[in-house]
Amino acid sequence: MACILASILSLTQHLSTLKTYPKKYFINQCPYPDCGKSGLWGHGFRYRKSDREQDEQSTLNPIPIQRLYCQSCKRTCSVLPECIPPWRWYLWLIQEEALKLYLAGHSLNKISQRIKASRWTISRWLIRLKEKFEEHALHFKSQWSDLGYHATSFNDFWTAILKKISLSYAMFFLNNQNVFVP
């Protein structure tokens, strides 16, 4: 499970917060289930190429991600801002746009042309969301009971979710429910 810091919704906001208030990225205890001890130390940074919207001259890459070290279990972890997905290259905002276009009936080729991700990448995003649909729906409906009316199809359900909250917040919510974020 990834550690995600809520309300950091853009890369510029992340960079600003990291510069002015780096302690915000520190967590109280080790996130590994077999440890959970407190006393994490700052352990430098790892870098991600998360800015896929800008050209080479104006890119914010590489994006620093604070690393933390647990002196008890001798492992490192990181806390990601809400805008950056744990295991994907494209920001949640871009993936949300792709999902909205898909739900509106656009083809993968049209979506790919619009958001600059390959149709295979977009297809993988959709396949993973569809595979986890039942599990995700269960957790969302536990929080927002009115979503039970939209549980009949993947398209109707995600359309209802995205009218309520952003995709980044939806994944933050699932992560906090100990659900694997695809």
One Martini backbone bead per residue (centre of mass of N, CA, C, O) as a GRO file, in nm:
protein
  182
    1MET     BB    1   0.096   0.037   0.022
    2ALA     BB    2   0.047   0.360  -0.024
    3CYS     BB    3   0.151   0.684   0.054
    4ILE     BB    4  -0.092   0.952   0.080
    5LEU     BB    5  -0.124   1.300   0.019
    6ALA     BB    6  -0.355   1.514   0.059
    7SER     BB    7  -0.420   1.807  -0.139
    8ILE     BB    8  -0.208   1.741  -0.373
    9LEU     BB    9  -0.293   1.847  -0.715
   10SER     BB   10   0.007   1.933  -0.801
   11LEU     BB   11   0.331   1.975  -0.887
   12THR     BB   12   0.369   2.266  -0.786
   13GLN     BB   13   0.251   2.214  -0.507
   14HIS     BB   14   0.453   1.999  -0.427
   15LEU     BB   15   0.714   2.166  -0.456
   16SER     BB   16   0.629   2.386  -0.254
   17THR     BB   17   0.579   2.205  -0.007
   18LEU     BB   18   0.861   2.073  -0.001
   19LYS     BB   19   1.006   2.350   0.049
   20THR     BB   20   0.824   2.479   0.298
   21TYR     BB   21   0.691   2.171   0.411
   22PRO     BB   22   0.842   1.872   0.450
   23LYS     BB   23   0.695   1.744   0.709
   24LYS     BB   24   0.429   1.660   0.562
   25TYR     BB   25   0.582   1.383   0.448
   26PHE     BB   26   0.564   1.276   0.726
   27ILE     BB   27   0.527   0.989   0.920
   28ASN     BB   28   0.461   0.824   1.224
   29GLN     BB   29   0.475   0.536   1.076
   30CYS     BB   30   0.534   0.246   0.958
   31PRO     BB   31   0.368   0.092   0.675
   32TYR     BB   32   0.449  -0.181   0.756
   33PRO     BB   33   0.275  -0.444   0.892
   34ASP     BB   34   0.543  -0.579   1.043
   35CYS     BB   35   0.585  -0.300   1.207
   36GLY     BB   36   0.485   0.026   1.292
   37LYS     BB   37   0.699   0.212   1.372
   38SER     BB   38   0.854   0.478   1.495
   39GLY     BB   39   1.097   0.702   1.365
   40LEU     BB   40   1.134   0.845   1.100
   41TRP     BB   41   1.356   0.924   0.840
   42GLY     BB   42   1.522   1.109   0.641
   43HIS     BB   43   1.624   0.973   0.287
   44GLY     BB   44   1.587   1.165   0.078
   45PHE     BB   45   1.549   1.105  -0.277
   46ARG     BB   46   1.332   1.046  -0.536
   47TYR     BB   47   1.267   1.015  -0.891
   48ARG     BB   48   1.018   1.151  -1.120
   49LYS     BB   49   0.842   1.137  -1.441
   50SER     BB   50   0.540   1.318  -1.421
   51ASP     BB   51   0.582   1.534  -1.653
   52ARG     BB   52   0.378   1.489  -1.955
   53GLU     BB   53   0.276   1.787  -2.064
   54GLN     BB   54   0.548   1.895  -2.123
   55ASP     BB   55   0.811   2.008  -2.256
   56GLU     BB   56   1.148   1.993  -2.229
   57GLN     BB   57   1.186   2.300  -2.135
   58SER     BB   58   0.913   2.306  -1.916
   59THR     BB   59   0.973   2.092  -1.730
   60LEU     BB   60   0.966   1.943  -1.391
   61ASN     BB   61   1.169   1.749  -1.441
   62PRO     BB   62   1.243   1.602  -1.177
   63ILE     BB   63   1.050   1.458  -0.922
   64PRO     BB   64   1.052   1.484  -0.590
   65ILE     BB   65   1.067   1.213  -0.342
   66GLN     BB   66   1.029   1.146  -0.030
   67ARG     BB   67   1.232   0.967   0.190
   68LEU     BB   68   1.200   0.699   0.426
   69TYR     BB   69   1.339   0.567   0.738
   70CYS     BB   70   1.347   0.260   0.914
   71GLN     BB   71   1.526   0.160   1.195
   72SER     BB   72   1.385  -0.114   1.255
   73CYS     BB   73   1.345  -0.255   0.944
   74LYS     BB   74   1.531  -0.119   0.715
   75ARG     BB   75   1.322   0.061   0.549
   76THR     BB   76   1.165   0.219   0.280
   77CYS     BB   77   0.967   0.514   0.205
   78SER     BB   78   0.683   0.693   0.060
   79VAL     BB   79   0.523   1.012  -0.008
   80LEU     BB   80   0.257   1.094  -0.196
   81PRO     BB   81   0.094   1.285  -0.383
   82GLU     BB   82  -0.225   1.282  -0.503
   83CYS     BB   83  -0.140   1.332  -0.817
   84ILE     BB   84   0.039   1.068  -0.782
   85PRO     BB   85   0.078   0.766  -0.885
   86PRO     BB   86   0.229   0.487  -0.775
   87TRP     BB   87   0.239   0.293  -1.080
   88ARG     BB   88   0.246   0.554  -1.273
   89TRP     BB   89   0.315   0.802  -1.520
   90TYR     BB   90   0.037   0.930  -1.502
   91LEU     BB   91  -0.165   1.144  -1.396
   92TRP     BB   92  -0.476   1.153  -1.268
   93LEU     BB   93  -0.581   1.379  -1.450
   94ILE     BB   94  -0.532   1.227  -1.716
   95GLN     BB   95  -0.692   0.971  -1.644
   96GLU     BB   96  -0.960   1.117  -1.603
   97GLU     BB   97  -0.991   1.220  -1.888
   98ALA     BB   98  -0.993   0.941  -2.020
   99LEU     BB   99  -1.240   0.830  -1.866
  100LYS     BB  100  -1.444   1.045  -1.957
  101LEU     BB  101  -1.418   0.988  -2.260
  102TYR     BB  102  -1.503   0.695  -2.244
  103LEU     BB  103  -1.783   0.747  -2.108
  104ALA     BB  104  -1.865   0.932  -2.370
  105GLY     BB  105  -1.764   0.730  -2.629
  106HIS     BB  106  -1.477   0.725  -2.695
  107SER     BB  107  -1.209   0.628  -2.847
  108LEU     BB  108  -0.889   0.532  -2.801
  109ASN     BB  109  -0.773   0.704  -3.030
  110LYS     BB  110  -0.896   0.977  -2.945
  111ILE     BB  111  -0.780   0.981  -2.662
  112SER     BB  112  -0.482   0.961  -2.743
  113GLN     BB  113  -0.473   1.229  -2.902
  114ARG     BB  114  -0.555   1.414  -2.656
  115ILE     BB  115  -0.342   1.291  -2.409
  116LYS     BB  116  -0.068   1.138  -2.510
  117ALA     BB  117  -0.149   0.841  -2.489
  118SER     BB  118  -0.162   0.533  -2.543
  119ARG     BB  119  -0.400   0.299  -2.614
  120TRP     BB  120  -0.267   0.079  -2.437
  121THR     BB  121  -0.257   0.237  -2.177
  122ILE     BB  122  -0.557   0.300  -2.156
  123SER     BB  123  -0.648   0.008  -2.161
  124ARG     BB  124  -0.510  -0.075  -1.895
  125TRP     BB  125  -0.661   0.115  -1.710
  126LEU     BB  126  -0.945  -0.002  -1.773
  127ILE     BB  127  -0.894  -0.297  -1.699
  128ARG     BB  128  -0.821  -0.247  -1.400
  129LEU     BB  129  -1.085  -0.111  -1.322
  130LYS     BB  130  -1.269  -0.348  -1.405
  131GLU     BB  131  -1.144  -0.567  -1.220
  132LYS     BB  132  -1.213  -0.368  -0.951
  133PHE     BB  133  -1.511  -0.281  -0.942
  134GLU     BB  134  -1.646  -0.440  -0.709
  135GLU     BB  135  -1.454  -0.350  -0.483
  136HIS     BB  136  -1.481  -0.046  -0.519
  137ALA     BB  137  -1.789  -0.024  -0.492
  138LEU     BB  138  -1.808  -0.119  -0.202
  139HIS     BB  139  -1.642   0.119  -0.076
  140PHE     BB  140  -1.802   0.357  -0.189
  141LYS     BB  141  -2.084   0.269  -0.071
  142SER     BB  142  -1.992   0.298   0.229
  143GLN     BB  143  -1.970   0.619   0.195
  144TRP     BB  144  -2.182   0.636  -0.068
  145SER     BB  145  -2.496   0.521  -0.085
  146ASP     BB  146  -2.607   0.650  -0.359
  147LEU     BB  147  -2.427   0.457  -0.546
  148GLY     BB  148  -2.618   0.203  -0.552
  149TYR     BB  149  -2.779   0.307  -0.811
  150HIS     BB  150  -2.491   0.261  -1.001
  151ALA     BB  151  -2.406  -0.067  -0.994
  152THR     BB  152  -2.471  -0.193  -1.281
  153SER     BB  153  -2.228  -0.021  -1.413
  154PHE     BB  154  -1.931   0.101  -1.487
  155ASN     BB  155  -2.014   0.367  -1.627
  156ASP     BB  156  -2.225   0.471  -1.422
  157PHE     BB  157  -2.047   0.465  -1.173
  158TRP     BB  158  -1.807   0.652  -1.272
  159THR     BB  159  -1.982   0.890  -1.336
  160ALA     BB  160  -2.080   0.934  -1.044
  161ILE     BB  161  -1.808   0.969  -0.910
  162LEU     BB  162  -1.701   1.214  -1.098
  163LYS     BB  163  -1.926   1.407  -0.982
  164LYS     BB  164  -1.811   1.405  -0.681
  165ILE     BB  165  -1.506   1.316  -0.756
  166SER     BB  166  -1.194   1.263  -0.802
  167LEU     BB  167  -0.967   1.031  -0.895
  168SER     BB  168  -0.756   1.095  -0.680
  169TYR     BB  169  -0.952   1.074  -0.438
  170ALA     BB  170  -1.051   0.790  -0.492
  171MET     BB  171  -0.764   0.660  -0.454
  172PHE     BB  172  -0.715   0.765  -0.175
  173PHE     BB  173  -0.954   0.626  -0.044
  174LEU     BB  174  -0.877   0.334  -0.116
  175ASN     BB  175  -0.603   0.335   0.021
  176ASN     BB  176  -0.733   0.389   0.313
  177GLN     BB  177  -0.890   0.094   0.273
  178ASN     BB  178  -0.672  -0.116   0.170
  179VAL     BB  179  -0.673  -0.076  -0.142
  180PHE     BB  180  -0.574  -0.146  -0.438
  181VAL     BB  181  -0.412   0.065  -0.661
  182PRO     BB  182  -0.401   0.056  -1.012
   0.00000   0.00000   0.00000
